[in-house]
Amino acid sequence: MIRVWTDSAEAGLLDRSGDRGSTFLYLPEIIGARPISVTMPVRLASWEMPFGLTPIFEMNLPEGVLRERLRLAFAKATGTFDDFDLLGVVGHSQVGRIRYTGQREKLEENVPFQSVDEILERRRSGDLFRHLIERFASFSGISGVQPKILVRDEKAFAAHQKDARLSQSYRGATHIVKFWEPNEYPQLATNEYFCLKVAEKCGLEVPRFRLAEDAGALVIDRFDLRLDGTYRGFEDFCVLNARRTDQKYSGSYETSILKRFQQFANSPHVCADLEKLFTLIALNCALRNGDAHLKNFGIVYDDVLGEARLAPAYDIVTTAVYLAKDSMALTLNGTTRWPAAKELQRLGETRAGGTPAQVRGILERIAGAIHSTSADVRAYMKEHPDFADIGERMLQEWEKGASLSLKPA
């Protein structure tokens, strides 16, 4: 059985149910208090899942390399290693406001310290990736197939914030470190770095991000961490659509993203956030990011019963350089083919509430951001020949994407 905590208070109990399911029950004493998710209001009846975990509990489970590393480390001791076991391992250190402990454990985060500068400057000799995976795997409650871990460097987190410092008692993770598999997705960290640059130049909110000197890692500040050491709530669109992680490619941008956001966007800023959300969708099309699925959009909130805002942009990559025939992760107008500008124009007007002039302005702004960042990519390629091949292919995909999806016929 697993104890579930939100905002440092115990909220309920999670246990296995049947052969492969799970059940969650709110503690009686919190009836009337804040729920664990915008999708799971507090009630006396339990929340049942016939297979696996409910989406909010599954949301931060590692995938890919990190999951396999943890399976190998713990399967021998547990005999099996399913999602419930994985949550028990990484549940004490998660993205967002929910934490998990065993029945007799205290709620405390104590992520080992790791200098962000050491990662960025690659000062450690030997295999840094292996060292970080071995040290931080069990502290990394964060989803994604790409290898990523959570580390703690309080000074680096607050360094760019004027006259501010993180709570001295804080011992949780402050940064996300993302790596890439050179044989499968070469230069992926640099790819994402420049895609995030485009998003930033479009006026989208993006967490602080830095590329290691050898381009071996991308370091990103957590956007859910407050300076007082508490967390903002975060829920991705798999949760909002009541879908499991393996269903993250199921749905449409019209309904599963834009309509669903309006359903949960309890905020007077919904119109501004809808514009940003449409911008993000159009940007992914222009950059040829075929991995803009349900888990790569999210909402954030300070109070689960209060205002919900669009989360900062994250996980943006030009996937078409690795998959020549890549297409969109979700459908638009019933298809996953890359859309023409007139289709995005219609989407912005009918689903995001923009005027024709406003939508045209958004597409023009994205085109300008891509053009500006393309110059940065070329300058980087001259100084880093190892990136030249991927960089040139990225620029070609950006040019095709902008020509089709941003410029009127």
C-alpha positions, 0 to 999 in steps of 0.5 A: 500500500502507498500513502499519497501526499499533496502539499505536504499533507497526507491525502489518501491511500493507493493499493493494488486491486484485482489482478492488474488494477489499483484503487485509491481512497481519500482519507475521511478527514480530508473530505471537503479539502483539496483533491489530488487532481482537477480530474479526481474530486474528493469523495467517500467512494474509492477511485478504481482502475481495472488496469494499472494506475489512474492517469494522475498517478501514472503521469510521472513514471519514467519510461525508456532507459531510466525505467529499464535501469530501475527495473534491473535494480529492483526487480530481483528484490521485488520479484516483479516490477510493474507501475505500482512498484515503479511508483514506490521507487520514484514517488518521493521525488516527483514533478508537481505537488504529489508525493508518495511514500510507503506505509511506515515512511515519513514524507521527506525529500533528500535528493543528492546535491549535484553541481549544475555547472559541473554538468554544463562544463563537463568537469567530471572525468569518466562517463557522466551519463552513467554516473548521474543515472546510477546516482539519481535514477531513484529520485527521478519521478519524471516521464519521457522516453528520452533519458532524463533525471532530476538533480538538486543545485539550490544555488544554481536555481536561484542564481538568475533571480534578483535578490532571491534565494531558495529556502535553505531547508529545501532538499528536493530536485531543482533541475531536469537534466536531459541526455541523448542516445548518440547512436539513435538520436544524435545531437538531440540536446542541441536540437531541443535547445534551438527549438526552445529558442524559437519558442522563447522568441515567439513570446511563449513562456519557457523555463530557463534552459542551458546546453552543456559545453559538449552538447551532451546534456540539456539542463532545465530549471523546474517550472513547478518549484517555488522559491519557498520550497513548495510546488505548483500543481502540474497535470499533463493532457493525458491526465486531463483526457483520462488517458494512460501514457500508452494512449498519448498519441490518441486524440486531436488538437481540436478536442483533446488539446484546445477544447480540453484546455478550456474545460479546465482553464479556470482562469480570467486569462483563458483567452491569452492562454488559448492564444499561447496554446494555439501558438505552441501547436502551430510552432510544433507544426512549423518545426516539424515536431512529430512528438507533440503528444498529450504528455507534452502539453500541460496546465499549472496551478497554485491551488487545484480549486483555483486558477489553472494556466497553460504550463510553460513550453517544454519537450520541443524537438525537430523529430523529422531529422530522425524520422524522414516520414514523420507526421503529427502526434495527434490529428488535425482535421482528422489527419496527422499530415502536416497542415497548410497555413489555411488549416492553422488559420481556421484552427486559430479562428474557430477553436482558439477564438482569434480574429483573422488578423490575430491568427495571421499575426501569430503565424508571422511571429512564428515565422520571424522567430524561426528565421532569427533562430536559423541564423543562430543555428548557422553560427553554432554550426560553424563553431561545432562541426559535429552538429553540422549535419543535424543542424543543416537537416533541421534548417531544411525541415524548418524551411519546409515547415514554415513554407507549408504551415505559416505562409498563405498559399 
